[in-house]
Amino acid sequence: MSKEIRIEEVDSVPPPPKARVEDVESAGDKLERKKDYLDGFLSQQPAAVPSTEPGGDLYDAVIAALKDIYDPEIPVNIYDLGLIYNVEINDGHVHVTMTLTTPHCPVAESMPGEVELRVGSVPGVGDCEVHLVWDPPWSPESMSDEARLELGML
């Protein structure tokens, strides 16, 4: 089956219609400051963060206290090392869930006590309870980027 191709020669093609813009801005309108649609958004104040939640004053003070505790074998603080799994604050009572690099760590007996003392000394903290857990086990992937950089692992 053969197909026939037709060829048609033309002398010219009519130009396509030009687009019409009904709502054209004048030069003066373009130079004036446009309405800032973000005014309402930018004028809003951020929601107050409870002091016991991440970003709150008491929570940040507890984290700062944890960052002052260093593992004696590794020159990195225990928070950036990834040994702190959770911090909860309820009415001045702080619950810290943490682990150690290994169960046979030489500071296994003293580290939870040091965490309890340091966090307990933060103004606004009534007492601190430390839960030492082994599941999930600590691994180098738990470390922050700052800790990896300090140890030359980044």
C-alpha positions, 0 to 999 in steps of 0.5 A: 500500500503506498501513500501519496504525499501532496505538496502544495506551494504557497506564495505567502502565509498570513501573519498570526494575530498579535496578542492584545494586552488590555491591562497595561501598566503605565511607566509611573505605575511600574515605578511606584512601590507595589503592595507588599503581600507579606506585610501581615505575615512579616508583622506576626510575632513567633509563637511563644515556645514553652521553656520545657520544649526544644527551643525553650529557655529551660530545655536549652539550658539543660542541653547546654549542661549536657554539652559541658560533659565530655567522654574521657576517652573521646574529646567530644561532648556526650550530646554531640557524641549522640549518647543522649537519646531523649530529654523530657522536662515536666514541672522542673523534673528532667528525664534524660534517656542516654546510652554509652559507647559500650556496656563495658565503658570505664565510665559506665558507673560514673557518667549517669551520676555526672549527668544527673548532677550537672542537669540537676544544677541548672536553674529551674530544674528540681531534680533529674532522673537518668535512664541508661539504656542499651537499645538501640545500641550507640553507633558512630552514625549517632554523632553530630556533624560537629563531632565527626568533624572534630574526630576527623571523620567528615 
